[in-house]
Amino acid sequence: MRNIRIMTGAASLIAIGLVSACSSSSGSEESSSDASGEYEVYALLPQGTDQPYGTTYLPAMEEEAAKNGINLTITNSQYDADRQASDCRVAVAARPDLIILWPAVGDTVRPCLAAAQAADIPVTVTNSDVNPGDKDLTAGYSGPDTYGQGAASAEIMCELAEGNPTNILMVNGLTGNSTAINRRDGFVETIEAECPNVEILAEQPGNWNKDDSQTVTSEMLTSVGAENVDGIFAADDTMVAGAIDALRAQGIDPQPLLITSIGNTELGNPLVKSGDLDGTIFQSSSWDGQNAVLVASQVLAGETVEEDLFMPSVKVTQENADDPEVAPEW
């Protein structure tokens, strides 16, 4: 095997962002990389190039696999837990050298992990970690520190509130999704510890969807009274864009409100620059895809693997929104 280097520093985000785009195919059907390598690996993913994140995650994953002698078979369950369970059964039956799992719904993956363990197939986890009780069935995790992302967004909110009484709405991710759970927990627990002056008046899931988030934000504004709302936290930029649209639809200027999010995406970054979004947390999709393979390569080589390899969580505000190190990737 080639020497393996895990890139963890914030400066590495630039290098990883420059990974050249190679062609990928990961719609609803199974796809395989063209590389002829010494290892067979199944990547059970809940999205592919049908989602913005996947358009930069997958090329980085496939390029790193080619470098490390890995043949990838990639599936896309489209966040359907039953479909991912079926993909897992196919993968286990194929007896690959390793499985990379991005859980569609964290609460449902234990049978997959147990089946892989019974077949002596190691499983590494990418992007969205398994539940704590399932960690002993996995060989390592790489991806965002989803709890830390929520905490970092809360820290921005606390700084903005400056100790003043502040009532906010919360737009969460998909119910049952571990990323959504961890981001919410990180935000709520940090608010409670560092700025109890910030009160969450209402919360609803926006399902990682802009339209759903606009709808639930409108409902919450009506239920608590728009005049009582001083700010909004949304668990990603797509949802915060929907929340901002809900404000505008009710004739509310978002700029005086305190609004934070996570992602610094191509949708969120312009909102930061305009002042509609006060702060977000950068997430590199190319880092995510590359390091999913790097951790898998370590396991395949029999090397010691960190339990958690976390992507740097960089706060983005108007002060650094133009910084190349946090240029949006998706």
Short mmCIF file of the C-alpha atoms (twelve columns), coordinates in Angstrom:
data_MODEL
# 
_entry.id   MODEL 
# 
loop_
_atom_site.group_PDB 
_atom_site.id 
_atom_site.type_symbol 
_atom_site.label_atom_id 
_atom_site.label_alt_id 
_atom_site.label_comp_id 
_atom_site.label_asym_id 
_atom_site.label_seq_id 
_atom_site.Cartn_x 
_atom_site.Cartn_y 
_atom_site.Cartn_z 
_atom_site.pdbx_PDB_model_num 
ATOM 1   C CA . MET A 1   0.000   0.000   0.000   1 
ATOM 2   C CA . ARG A 2   1.060   3.609   -0.533  1 
ATOM 3   C CA . ASN A 3   1.926   5.847   2.384   1 
ATOM 4   C CA . ILE A 4   -1.234  7.324   3.871   1 
ATOM 5   C CA . ARG A 5   -1.479  10.846  5.179   1 
ATOM 6   C CA . ILE A 6   -4.484  12.136  7.076   1 
ATOM 7   C CA . MET A 7   -5.024  15.877  6.592   1 
ATOM 8   C CA . THR A 8   -6.594  17.498  9.634   1 
ATOM 9   C CA . GLY A 9   -5.481  21.140  9.742   1 
ATOM 10  C CA . ALA A 10  -7.583  24.043  8.531   1 
ATOM 11  C CA . ALA A 11  -4.932  24.879  5.925   1 
ATOM 12  C CA . SER A 12  -5.459  21.466  4.345   1 
ATOM 13  C CA . LEU A 13  -8.911  22.585  3.250   1 
ATOM 14  C CA . ILE A 14  -7.324  24.536  0.409   1 
ATOM 15  C CA . ALA A 15  -5.369  21.557  -0.894  1 
ATOM 16  C CA . ILE A 16  -8.342  19.251  -0.701  1 
ATOM 17  C CA . GLY A 17  -10.561 21.812  -2.383  1 
ATOM 18  C CA . LEU A 18  -8.237  21.637  -5.388  1 
ATOM 19  C CA . VAL A 19  -8.860  17.928  -5.986  1 
ATOM 20  C CA . SER A 20  -9.644  17.709  -9.689  1 
ATOM 21  C CA . ALA A 21  -13.146 16.664  -10.636 1 
ATOM 22  C CA . CYS A 22  -13.343 13.200  -12.142 1 
ATOM 23  C CA . SER A 23  -16.464 11.715  -13.648 1 
ATOM 24  C CA . SER A 24  -18.780 9.900   -11.251 1 
ATOM 25  C CA . SER A 25  -22.067 8.090   -11.423 1 
ATOM 26  C CA . SER A 26  -24.194 7.656   -8.333  1 
ATOM 27  C CA . GLY A 27  -27.841 8.046   -8.997  1 
ATOM 28  C CA . SER A 28  -30.325 5.516   -7.766  1 
ATOM 29  C CA . GLU A 29  -28.405 2.646   -9.382  1 
ATOM 30  C CA . GLU A 30  -25.223 1.003   -8.156  1 
ATOM 31  C CA . SER A 31  -22.001 2.240   -9.760  1 
ATOM 32  C CA . SER A 32  -18.385 1.162   -9.698  1 
ATOM 33  C CA . SER A 33  -15.123 3.037   -10.147 1 
ATOM 34  C CA . ASP A 34  -13.044 2.201   -13.211 1 
ATOM 35  C CA . ALA A 35  -9.813  1.667   -11.245 1 
ATOM 36  C CA . SER A 36  -8.252  -1.781  -11.169 1 
ATOM 37  C CA . GLY A 37  -7.054  -1.999  -7.576  1 
ATOM 38  C CA . GLU A 38  -6.113  -4.592  -5.018  1 
ATOM 39  C CA . TYR A 39  -9.045  -3.934  -2.670  1 
ATOM 40  C CA . GLU A 40  -12.799 -4.166  -3.188  1 
ATOM 41  C CA . VAL A 41  -14.791 -1.656  -1.157  1 
ATOM 42  C CA . TYR A 42  -18.518 -0.928  -1.082  1 
ATOM 43  C CA . ALA A 43  -19.500 2.670   -0.299  1 
ATOM 44  C CA . LEU A 44  -23.091 2.740   0.981   1 
ATOM 45  C CA . LEU A 45  -24.157 6.354   0.601   1 
ATOM 46  C CA . PRO A 46  -27.522 8.112   0.990   1 
ATOM 47  C CA . GLN A 47  -26.853 10.569  -1.814  1 
ATOM 48  C CA . GLY A 48  -24.759 11.059  -4.915  1 
ATOM 49  C CA . THR A 49  -24.555 13.611  -7.673  1 
ATOM 50  C CA . ASP A 50  -28.309 14.032  -7.275  1 
ATOM 51  C CA . GLN A 51  -27.435 16.315  -4.322  1 
ATOM 52  C CA . PRO A 52  -25.102 19.353  -4.353  1 
ATOM 53  C CA . TYR A 53  -22.884 17.901  -1.625  1 
ATOM 54  C CA . GLY A 54  -22.285 14.732  -3.583  1 
ATOM 55  C CA . THR A 55  -21.068 16.570  -6.672  1 
ATOM 56  C CA . THR A 56  -17.799 17.401  -4.891  1 
ATOM 57  C CA . TYR A 57  -17.762 14.587  -2.307  1 
ATOM 58  C CA . LEU A 58  -17.815 11.792  -4.898  1 
ATOM 59  C CA . PRO A 59  -15.014 12.990  -7.208  1 
ATOM 60  C CA . ALA A 60  -12.704 13.414  -4.206  1 
ATOM 61  C CA . MET A 61  -13.659 9.960   -2.921  1 
ATOM 62  C CA . GLU A 62  -13.124 8.275   -6.292  1 
ATOM 63  C CA . GLU A 63  -9.825  10.004  -6.972  1 
ATOM 64  C CA . GLU A 64  -8.443  8.999   -3.581  1 
ATOM 65  C CA . ALA A 65  -9.635  5.429   -4.119  1 
ATOM 66  C CA . ALA A 66  -7.743  5.235   -7.413  1 
ATOM 67  C CA . LYS A 67  -4.582  6.478   -5.695  1 
ATOM 68  C CA . ASN A 68  -4.866  3.840   -2.984  1 
ATOM 69  C CA . GLY A 69  -5.608  0.785   -5.102  1 
ATOM 70  C CA . ILE A 70  -9.290  0.570   -4.176  1 
ATOM 71  C CA . ASN A 71  -12.130 -0.504  -6.457  1 
ATOM 72  C CA . LEU A 72  -15.254 1.284   -5.239  1 
ATOM 73  C CA . THR A 73  -18.791 0.080   -5.676  1 
ATOM 74  C CA . ILE A 74  -21.036 3.014   -4.788  1 
ATOM 75  C CA . THR A 75  -24.730 2.886   -3.911  1 
ATOM 76  C CA . ASN A 76  -27.183 5.725   -3.323  1 
ATOM 77  C CA . SER A 77  -30.171 5.021   -1.055  1 
ATOM 78  C CA . GLN A 78  -31.536 8.575   -1.377  1 
ATOM 79  C CA . TYR A 79  -31.990 8.700   2.420   1 
ATOM 80  C CA . ASP A 80  -34.301 5.700   2.361   1 
ATOM 81  C CA . ALA A 81  -33.378 3.522   5.369   1 
ATOM 82  C CA . ASP A 82  -34.980 0.377   3.905   1 
ATOM 83  C CA . ARG A 83  -33.159 0.849   0.637   1 
ATOM 84  C CA . GLN A 84  -29.832 1.289   2.417   1 
ATOM 85  C CA . ALA A 85  -30.499 -1.865  4.423   1 
ATOM 86  C CA . SER A 86  -31.018 -3.703  1.133   1 
ATOM 87  C CA . ASP A 87  -27.799 -2.199  -0.252  1 
ATOM 88  C CA . CYS A 88  -26.009 -3.463  2.840   1 
ATOM 89  C CA . ARG A 89  -27.291 -7.000  2.386   1 
ATOM 90  C CA . VAL A 90  -25.978 -6.987  -1.183  1 
ATOM 91  C CA . ALA A 91  -22.628 -5.616  -0.012  1 
ATOM 92  C CA . VAL A 92  -22.195 -8.192  2.749   1 
ATOM 93  C CA . ALA A 93  -23.093 -11.001 0.351   1 
ATOM 94  C CA . ALA A 94  -20.410 -9.736  -2.065  1 
ATOM 95  C CA . ARG A 95  -17.743 -10.124 0.674   1 
ATOM 96  C CA . PRO A 96  -15.728 -6.963  -0.062  1 
ATOM 97  C CA . ASP A 97  -12.571 -6.103  1.856   1 
ATOM 98  C CA . LEU A 98  -14.337 -3.196  3.591   1 
ATOM 99  C CA . ILE A 99  -17.571 -1.223  3.665   1 
ATOM 100 C CA . ILE A 100 -17.731 2.565   3.905   1 
ATOM 101 C CA . LEU A 101 -21.077 3.595   5.401   1 
ATOM 102 C CA . TRP A 102 -22.744 6.993   5.365   1 
ATOM 103 C CA . PRO A 103 -25.880 6.253   7.417   1 
ATOM 104 C CA . ALA A 104 -29.139 7.335   5.835   1 
ATOM 105 C CA . VAL A 105 -30.877 7.137   9.227   1 
ATOM 106 C CA . GLY A 106 -28.635 6.492   12.208  1 
ATOM 107 C CA . ASP A 107 -31.218 4.552   14.217  1 
ATOM 108 C CA . THR A 108 -31.538 1.867   11.541  1 
ATOM 109 C CA . VAL A 109 -27.974 0.819   10.690  1 
ATOM 110 C CA . ARG A 110 -27.138 -1.578  13.545  1 
ATOM 111 C CA . PRO A 111 -28.356 -4.695  11.665  1 
ATOM 112 C CA . CYS A 112 -26.097 -3.722  8.761   1 
ATOM 113 C CA . LEU A 113 -23.129 -3.264  11.086  1 
ATOM 114 C CA . ALA A 114 -23.813 -6.556  12.859  1 
ATOM 115 C CA . ALA A 115 -24.087 -8.444  9.572   1 
ATOM 116 C CA . ALA A 116 -20.792 -6.999  8.375   1 
ATOM 117 C CA . GLN A 117 -19.097 -7.906  11.635  1 
ATOM 118 C CA . ALA A 118 -20.434 -11.480 11.440  1 
ATOM 119 C CA . ALA A 119 -18.959 -11.710 7.930   1 
ATOM 120 C CA . ASP A 120 -15.631 -10.273 9.181   1 
ATOM 121 C CA . ILE A 121 -15.978 -7.181  6.975   1 
ATOM 122 C CA . PRO A 122 -14.711 -3.969  8.630   1 
ATOM 123 C CA . VAL A 123 -16.954 -0.908  8.374   1 
ATOM 124 C CA . THR A 124 -15.747 2.679   8.434   1 
ATOM 125 C CA . VAL A 125 -18.221 5.529   8.723   1 
ATOM 126 C CA . THR A 126 -18.245 8.784   6.795   1 
ATOM 127 C CA . ASN A 127 -20.024 12.145  7.073   1 
ATOM 128 C CA . SER A 128 -22.692 11.234  9.625   1 
ATOM 129 C CA . ASP A 129 -21.624 9.030   12.518  1 
ATOM 130 C CA . VAL A 130 -23.512 6.074   13.945  1 
ATOM 131 C CA . ASN A 131 -25.172 6.251   17.354  1 
ATOM 132 C CA . PRO A 132 -22.801 5.931   20.339  1 
ATOM 133 C CA . GLY A 133 -24.113 2.448   21.140  1 
ATOM 134 C CA . ASP A 134 -23.121 1.241   17.669  1 
ATOM 135 C CA . LYS A 135 -19.566 2.622   17.641  1 
ATOM 136 C CA . ASP A 136 -18.085 -0.685  18.783  1 
ATOM 137 C CA . LEU A 137 -19.225 -2.219  15.484  1 
ATOM 138 C CA . THR A 138 -17.228 0.261   13.390  1 
ATOM 139 C CA . ALA A 139 -13.528 0.697   12.656  1 
ATOM 140 C CA . GLY A 140 -13.414 4.503   12.555  1 
ATOM 141 C CA . TYR A 141 -15.231 7.699   11.579  1 
ATOM 142 C CA . SER A 142 -14.212 10.619  9.389   1 
ATOM 143 C CA . GLY A 143 -16.275 13.688  8.659   1 
ATOM 144 C CA . PRO A 144 -17.770 16.730  10.305  1 
ATOM 145 C CA . ASP A 145 -17.845 17.075  14.069  1 
ATOM 146 C CA . THR A 146 -21.592 17.505  13.872  1 
ATOM 147 C CA . TYR A 147 -21.987 18.240  17.580  1 
ATOM 148 C CA . GLY A 148 -19.134 20.728  17.336  1 
ATOM 149 C CA . GLN A 149 -20.742 22.401  14.330  1 
ATOM 150 C CA . GLY A 150 -23.909 23.022  16.322  1 
ATOM 151 C CA . ALA A 151 -21.839 24.294  19.237  1 
ATOM 152 C CA . ALA A 152 -19.847 26.652  16.997  1 
ATOM 153 C CA . SER A 153 -23.026 28.090  15.472  1 
ATOM 154 C CA . ALA A 154 -24.357 28.614  19.005  1 
ATOM 155 C CA . GLU A 155 -21.166 30.448  19.951  1 
ATOM 156 C CA . ILE A 156 -21.771 32.888  17.111  1 
ATOM 157 C CA . MET A 157 -25.343 33.347  18.359  1 
ATOM 158 C CA . CYS A 158 -24.121 33.973  21.910  1 
ATOM 159 C CA . GLU A 159 -21.644 36.592  20.695  1 
ATOM 160 C CA . LEU A 160 -24.352 38.345  18.697  1 
ATOM 161 C CA . ALA A 161 -26.822 38.342  21.600  1 
ATOM 162 C CA . GLU A 162 -24.283 40.104  23.848  1 
ATOM 163 C CA . GLY A 163 -26.080 39.006  27.007  1 
ATOM 164 C CA . ASN A 164 -29.401 40.522  25.965  1 
ATOM 165 C CA . PRO A 165 -32.686 38.569  26.187  1 
ATOM 166 C CA . THR A 166 -33.039 36.944  22.767  1 
ATOM 167 C CA . ASN A 167 -35.900 34.768  21.535  1 
ATOM 168 C CA . ILE A 168 -35.162 32.504  18.592  1 
ATOM 169 C CA . LEU A 169 -36.695 29.848  16.387  1 
ATOM 170 C CA . MET A 170 -34.880 26.614  15.508  1 
ATOM 171 C CA . VAL A 171 -35.154 24.779  12.186  1 
ATOM 172 C CA . ASN A 172 -33.769 21.257  12.617  1 
ATOM 173 C CA . GLY A 173 -32.729 18.637  10.083  1 
ATOM 174 C CA . LEU A 174 -34.383 15.347  9.242   1 
ATOM 175 C CA . THR A 175 -35.914 13.619  12.272  1 
ATOM 176 C CA . GLY A 176 -33.857 10.599  13.327  1 
ATOM 177 C CA . ASN A 177 -30.801 11.589  11.271  1 
ATOM 178 C CA . SER A 178 -27.694 11.535  13.478  1 
ATOM 179 C CA . THR A 179 -26.295 14.734  11.952  1 
ATOM 180 C CA . ALA A 180 -29.543 16.523  12.769  1 
ATOM 181 C CA . ILE A 181 -29.564 15.153  16.321  1 
ATOM 182 C CA . ASN A 182 -25.937 16.049  16.995  1 
ATOM 183 C CA . ARG A 183 -26.170 19.543  15.541  1 
ATOM 184 C CA . ARG A 184 -29.265 20.246  17.618  1 
ATOM 185 C CA . ASP A 185 -27.648 18.893  20.773  1 
ATOM 186 C CA . GLY A 186 -24.478 20.901  20.197  1 
ATOM 187 C CA . PHE A 187 -26.441 24.092  19.654  1 
ATOM 188 C CA . VAL A 188 -28.888 23.650  22.548  1 
ATOM 189 C CA . GLU A 189 -26.327 22.546  25.119  1 
ATOM 190 C CA . THR A 190 -23.966 25.376  24.223  1 
ATOM 191 C CA . ILE A 191 -26.760 27.940  24.457  1 
ATOM 192 C CA . GLU A 192 -27.763 26.590  27.851  1 
ATOM 193 C CA . ALA A 193 -24.186 26.700  29.131  1 
ATOM 194 C CA . GLU A 194 -22.893 29.926  27.603  1 
ATOM 195 C CA . CYS A 195 -25.847 32.237  26.984  1 
ATOM 196 C CA . PRO A 196 -29.036 31.253  28.823  1 
ATOM 197 C CA . ASN A 197 -30.322 34.689  27.833  1 
ATOM 198 C CA . VAL A 198 -31.088 33.086  24.455  1 
ATOM 199 C CA . GLU A 199 -34.418 31.252  24.568  1 
ATOM 200 C CA . ILE A 200 -35.678 28.844  21.913  1 
ATOM 201 C CA . LEU A 201 -39.368 29.693  21.495  1 
ATOM 202 C CA . ALA A 202 -40.180 26.927  19.009  1 
ATOM 203 C CA . GLU A 203 -38.494 24.327  16.830  1 
ATOM 204 C CA . GLN A 204 -39.520 22.219  13.842  1 
ATOM 205 C CA . PRO A 205 -37.709 19.906  11.384  1 
ATOM 206 C CA . GLY A 206 -36.973 21.437  8.008   1 
ATOM 207 C CA . ASN A 207 -35.834 18.074  6.592   1 
ATOM 208 C CA . TRP A 208 -32.713 19.576  4.945   1 
ATOM 209 C CA . ASN A 209 -35.133 21.142  2.463   1 
ATOM 210 C CA . LYS A 210 -35.583 24.834  1.600   1 
ATOM 211 C CA . ASP A 211 -39.318 24.678  0.875   1 
ATOM 212 C CA . ASP A 212 -40.106 22.646  4.003   1 
ATOM 213 C CA . SER A 213 -38.055 25.068  6.069   1 
ATOM 214 C CA . GLN A 214 -39.901 28.071  4.686   1 
ATOM 215 C CA . THR A 215 -43.184 26.394  5.562   1 
ATOM 216 C CA . VAL A 216 -42.279 25.456  9.140   1 
ATOM 217 C CA . THR A 217 -40.672 28.849  9.806   1 
ATOM 218 C CA . SER A 218 -43.849 30.564  8.641   1 
ATOM 219 C CA . GLU A 219 -45.867 28.339  10.959  1 
ATOM 220 C CA . MET A 220 -43.612 29.079  13.916  1 
ATOM 221 C CA . LEU A 221 -43.669 32.830  13.251  1 
ATOM 222 C CA . THR A 222 -47.459 32.654  13.339  1 
ATOM 223 C CA . SER A 223 -47.641 30.452  16.443  1 
ATOM 224 C CA . VAL A 224 -45.278 32.501  18.639  1 
ATOM 225 C CA . GLY A 225 -45.909 35.901  17.072  1 
ATOM 226 C CA . ALA A 226 -43.373 37.300  14.623  1 
ATOM 227 C CA . GLU A 227 -42.935 40.362  16.827  1 
ATOM 228 C CA . ASN A 228 -41.503 38.132  19.567  1 
ATOM 229 C CA . VAL A 229 -38.770 36.591  17.404  1 
ATOM 230 C CA . ASP A 230 -35.242 38.027  17.596  1 
ATOM 231 C CA . GLY A 231 -33.385 35.362  15.666  1 
ATOM 232 C CA . ILE A 232 -33.223 31.956  13.986  1 
ATOM 233 C CA . PHE A 233 -30.878 28.981  14.033  1 
ATOM 234 C CA . ALA A 234 -31.137 26.543  11.134  1 
ATOM 235 C CA . ALA A 235 -29.093 23.347  11.029  1 
ATOM 236 C CA . ASP A 236 -27.867 24.003  7.499   1 
ATOM 237 C CA . ASP A 237 -27.695 26.750  4.881   1 
ATOM 238 C CA . THR A 238 -30.396 25.281  2.652   1 
ATOM 239 C CA . MET A 239 -32.854 25.461  5.522   1 
ATOM 240 C CA . VAL A 240 -31.734 28.896  6.644   1 
ATOM 241 C CA . ALA A 241 -32.398 30.166  3.115   1 
ATOM 242 C CA . GLY A 242 -35.957 28.866  3.432   1 
ATOM 243 C CA . ALA A 243 -36.290 30.494  6.851   1 
ATOM 244 C CA . ILE A 244 -35.116 33.822  5.454   1 
ATOM 245 C CA . ASP A 245 -37.622 33.510  2.617   1 
ATOM 246 C CA . ALA A 246 -40.338 32.981  5.248   1 
ATOM 247 C CA . LEU A 247 -39.310 36.192  6.989   1 
ATOM 248 C CA . ARG A 248 -39.416 38.158  3.764   1 
ATOM 249 C CA . ALA A 249 -42.808 36.665  2.845   1 
ATOM 250 C CA . GLN A 250 -44.163 38.176  6.067   1 
ATOM 251 C CA . GLY A 251 -42.545 41.526  5.363   1 
ATOM 252 C CA . ILE A 252 -39.770 41.031  7.924   1 
ATOM 253 C CA . ASP A 253 -36.253 42.268  7.133   1 
ATOM 254 C CA . PRO A 254 -33.852 39.476  8.201   1 
ATOM 255 C CA . GLN A 255 -30.868 41.750  8.749   1 
ATOM 256 C CA . PRO A 256 -31.812 43.087  12.197  1 
ATOM 257 C CA . LEU A 257 -32.393 39.521  13.415  1 
ATOM 258 C CA . LEU A 258 -29.652 37.226  14.721  1 
ATOM 259 C CA . ILE A 259 -29.407 34.299  12.287  1 
ATOM 260 C CA . THR A 260 -26.875 31.472  12.261  1 
ATOM 261 C CA . SER A 261 -26.484 28.234  10.318  1 
ATOM 262 C CA . ILE A 262 -24.025 25.532  9.208   1 
ATOM 263 C CA . GLY A 263 -22.384 24.815  5.848   1 
ATOM 264 C CA . ASN A 264 -21.044 27.987  4.199   1 
ATOM 265 C CA . THR A 265 -22.411 26.610  0.960   1 
ATOM 266 C CA . GLU A 266 -22.868 28.322  -2.383  1 
ATOM 267 C CA . LEU A 267 -26.348 29.189  -1.116  1 
ATOM 268 C CA . GLY A 268 -25.292 30.336  2.349   1 
ATOM 269 C CA . ASN A 269 -22.083 32.233  1.612   1 
ATOM 270 C CA . PRO A 270 -23.821 35.023  -0.375  1 
ATOM 271 C CA . LEU A 271 -26.311 35.392  2.484   1 
ATOM 272 C CA . VAL A 272 -23.404 35.954  4.868   1 
ATOM 273 C CA . LYS A 273 -21.877 38.538  2.536   1 
ATOM 274 C CA . SER A 274 -25.210 40.359  2.214   1 
ATOM 275 C CA . GLY A 275 -25.769 40.427  5.975   1 
ATOM 276 C CA . ASP A 276 -28.958 38.355  5.902   1 
ATOM 277 C CA . LEU A 277 -27.101 35.473  7.590   1 
ATOM 278 C CA . ASP A 278 -24.842 36.514  10.473  1 
ATOM 279 C CA . GLY A 279 -22.703 33.396  10.631  1 
ATOM 280 C CA . THR A 280 -22.321 29.823  9.452   1 
ATOM 281 C CA . ILE A 281 -19.822 26.963  9.833   1 
ATOM 282 C CA . PHE A 282 -17.734 25.844  6.870   1 
ATOM 283 C CA . GLN A 283 -18.031 22.217  5.782   1 
ATOM 284 C CA . SER A 284 -15.754 20.848  3.054   1 
ATOM 285 C CA . SER A 285 -17.390 18.134  0.966   1 
ATOM 286 C CA . SER A 286 -14.125 17.311  -0.809  1 
ATOM 287 C CA . TRP A 287 -12.346 16.843  2.538   1 
ATOM 288 C CA . ASP A 288 -15.172 14.518  3.506   1 
ATOM 289 C CA . GLY A 289 -14.959 12.335  0.418   1 
ATOM 290 C CA . GLN A 290 -11.175 12.132  0.414   1 
ATOM 291 C CA . ASN A 291 -10.818 11.295  4.085   1 
ATOM 292 C CA . ALA A 292 -13.506 8.611   3.902   1 
ATOM 293 C CA . VAL A 293 -11.104 6.699   1.651   1 
ATOM 294 C CA . LEU A 294 -7.973  7.616   3.595   1 
ATOM 295 C CA . VAL A 295 -9.418  6.140   6.795   1 
ATOM 296 C CA . ALA A 296 -10.593 3.057   4.897   1 
ATOM 297 C CA . SER A 297 -7.062  2.703   3.482   1 
ATOM 298 C CA . GLN A 298 -5.587  2.800   6.966   1 
ATOM 299 C CA . VAL A 299 -7.906  0.033   8.110   1 
ATOM 300 C CA . LEU A 300 -7.145  -2.078  5.050   1 
ATOM 301 C CA . ALA A 301 -3.415  -1.666  5.699   1 
ATOM 302 C CA . GLY A 302 -3.822  -2.765  9.302   1 
ATOM 303 C CA . GLU A 303 -2.767  0.624   10.648  1 
ATOM 304 C CA . THR A 304 -3.932  2.242   13.866  1 
ATOM 305 C CA . VAL A 305 -6.969  4.412   13.179  1 
ATOM 306 C CA . GLU A 306 -8.310  7.283   15.231  1 
ATOM 307 C CA . GLU A 307 -11.827 6.617   16.463  1 
ATOM 308 C CA . ASP A 308 -12.917 10.010  15.141  1 
ATOM 309 C CA . LEU A 309 -11.183 12.084  12.474  1 
ATOM 310 C CA . PHE A 310 -13.010 15.398  12.540  1 
ATOM 311 C CA . MET A 311 -13.095 17.985  9.813   1 
ATOM 312 C CA . PRO A 312 -12.126 21.463  11.070  1 
ATOM 313 C CA . SER A 313 -15.212 23.520  11.972  1 
ATOM 314 C CA . VAL A 314 -14.401 27.042  10.794  1 
ATOM 315 C CA . LYS A 315 -16.736 29.911  11.695  1 
ATOM 316 C CA . VAL A 316 -17.657 32.123  8.740   1 
ATOM 317 C CA . THR A 317 -18.934 35.679  9.141   1 
ATOM 318 C CA . GLN A 318 -18.730 38.781  6.960   1 
ATOM 319 C CA . GLU A 319 -15.162 39.248  8.182   1 
ATOM 320 C CA . ASN A 320 -13.842 36.113  6.463   1 
ATOM 321 C CA . ALA A 321 -16.570 35.173  3.972   1 
ATOM 322 C CA . ASP A 322 -14.216 35.960  1.052   1 
ATOM 323 C CA . ASP A 323 -11.298 33.936  2.465   1 
ATOM 324 C CA . PRO A 324 -10.159 31.259  -0.049  1 
ATOM 325 C CA . GLU A 325 -9.727  28.770  2.808   1 
ATOM 326 C CA . VAL A 326 -13.491 28.702  3.300   1 
ATOM 327 C CA . ALA A 327 -14.621 29.112  -0.294  1 
ATOM 328 C CA . PRO A 328 -17.950 27.271  -0.675  1 
ATOM 329 C CA . GLU A 329 -17.693 23.904  -2.432  1 
ATOM 330 C CA . TRP A 330 -21.321 22.895  -2.848  1 
# 
